[in-house]
Amino acid sequence: MTYINPVLKVLKDMGGAGATSEVIDSVIEYLKIPDSEVEKTIVSGQSRIKNRIQWARMYLTKAGYIDSKVRGIWKLTNKGLSANLSEDGIRELFKTVQTNFNTKENIIKGSVSEKKIVEEEISTDEEEHSHNLLSIIQSLSSSGFERICKRLLTECGFQNVQVTGKSGDSGIDGIGLLEINDLVSFKVLFQCKRYKESVGPGQVRDFRGAMQGRADKGIIITTGRFTKEAKNEAIRDGVPPIELVDGEKLIDMFEKYELGLKPKIVYDIDPTFFKEFK
């Protein structure tokens, strides 16, 4: 699979572990995949590129290269840390997972080829869960999304969070206080964008201009995604940095703080464990 080795490399570069959104974005950046390609979707509305990266993660997990015990975190096992897979090794990994595990594509089509999976564009379980949650958030009213962002920031440790969004406020939707310790705190402004499309660099610049002189820090929260240019603009030298929270990171945070979610434990049977007892 195209993304197997890039996922392994990115995780190694990150020290062996990373959050879902960080790993996926890093793989996209490493492979220099343009935004126009990332925005292409499968039937369900999910990004085709991100869908395939998720499949790579699933295969690496089933084959023992990634530990999936902590939801939302991709962590290399010792096997993954030392892995250096050739094309033949990747094909063998693929066949092993197909043989030993009842993955979703096995259930739908029986034993199928990698090419067939790509053609079917089936979502992984984790991706479906994330997509469904994101769809619910995107369906909220504008005021509802602002209020749920307020709740999220409060869970993150912000104090006195207030939704202030109103006409003529230059895109400022709310304000909060982040206390670092008893003596140091930061005033933070935030903007909420209930988007499906991408947020560009111009919107980041506009928000920075609106917050100038009014706060120490700014956050843009969107249900969409940020273009590469927007990310570069957010950390441009010589101007106040802007924190960016896209749809994937938003889902990661909802999972971390269990907002609107009920955790459950799901077990996968590992057939290889029982082989020595036959």
HELIX and SHEET records of a PDB file:
HELIX    1   1 ILE A    4  ASP A   13  1                                  10    
HELIX    2   2 THR A   20  TYR A   30  1                                  11    
HELIX    3   3 ASP A   35  VAL A   38  1                                   4    
HELIX    4   4 ARG A   48  LYS A   62  1                                  15    
HELIX    5   5 ASN A   78  LEU A   81  1                                   4    
HELIX    6   6 GLU A   87  ASN A  100  1                                  14    
HELIX    7   7 LYS A  104  LYS A  109  1                                   6    
HELIX    8   8 GLU A  114  GLU A  120  1                                   7    
HELIX    9   9 ASP A  125  GLN A  138  1                                  14    
HELIX   10  10 SER A  142  GLU A  155  1                                  14    
HELIX   11  11 PRO A  201  MET A  211  1                                  11    
HELIX   12  12 LYS A  228  ALA A  234  1                                   7    
HELIX   13  13 GLY A  247  LYS A  256  1                                  10    
HELIX   14  14 PRO A  271  PHE A  274  1                                   4    
HELIX   15  15 LYS A  275  PHE A  277  5                                   3    
SHEET    1   A 3 ALA A  17  ALA A  19  0                                        
SHEET    2   A 3 ILE A  73  LEU A  76 -1                                        
SHEET    3   A 3 ILE A  66  ASP A  67 -1                                        
SHEET    1   B 5 GLN A 159  VAL A 163  0                                        
SHEET    2   B 5 GLY A 174  GLU A 179 -1                                        
SHEET    3   B 5 SER A 185  LYS A 193 -1                                        
SHEET    4   B 5 LYS A 217  THR A 222  1                                        
SHEET    5   B 5 ILE A 242  VAL A 245  1                                        
SHEET    1   C 2 SER A 198  VAL A 199  0                                        
SHEET    2   C 2 ARG A 225  PHE A 226  1                                        
END                                                                             
